[in-house]
């Protein structure tokens, strides 16, 4: 393990061991202080965040983009502070920490026994939403985690999410897909963060007027298993409570090839994501390149 990897692992270990012991107001202030310091340094992630916000809020002035990126970093650090503290939250605190709208789409889908795929963008705190599902709804679910380096850091994330009641599979292509499909055929729940493609098999979509690539997995799982596909968007307000919206189901088209159906369904997901992101851009934690034009190293800011 390199020195950088050891440092990253130690830093996250410190977060989970120390931050969760802080009183909540102290953790909130700490997160905001770290966010503001990172924002002022205007490193690669902050610059990329602003470039992404420029697509979400077309015509925004440099001053407006700076305000958004500062709010975005504060939202991002709120996510981390909450995530470090989630293992220490009581069941009552978890249940009180999230209020979703139109939850009936999920509960009715689960009651039907057909299985449900929840697809989310990187908005607010998807880990808190997951902990709420396992706690308030008493419903376990399966998800997929990107393999991180070093391996010990990936193991920390898996242990953390499993401690919240999630079954976590490595992002490893067909093997993960097969397990997810079995869970859905058994009437289970699968939750996937799905606004950024991590494979070579992503689907091109129109996203805020430009082409991007998003994972085919949610649409393919719905087609293969008959599961309900539900987009979910999340956001913060000025309270300690996170808000959310369960959007209406995305139906499998009645005609077309598998690829054509997958394209239509993934575009519908992208449209639902765009609605939530446009309403709460500061809570979209996309500090990486997303649009195809930016994936060309010769184009766009870093």
Buried (B, 14 or more C-beta within 10 A) or exposed (E): EEEEBEEBBEEBEEBBEEBBEBEEEEBBEBBBEBBBEBBEEEEEBBBBBBBBBBBBBEEBEEEEBBBBBBBBBBBBBBBBBBBBBBEEBEEEBBBBBBBBEEBEBBEEBBEEEBBBBBBBBBBBBBBBBBBBBBBBBEBEBBBBBEEBEBEBBBEBBBEBBEEBBBBBBEBEEEEBBEBBBEBBBEBBBBBBBBBBBBEEEBBBBEBBEEEBBBBBBBBBBBBBBEBBBBBBBBBBEEEBEBBBBBBEBBEBBEEEEEEEBBBBBBBBBBBBBBEBBEEBBBBBBBBBBBBBEBEEEEEEEE
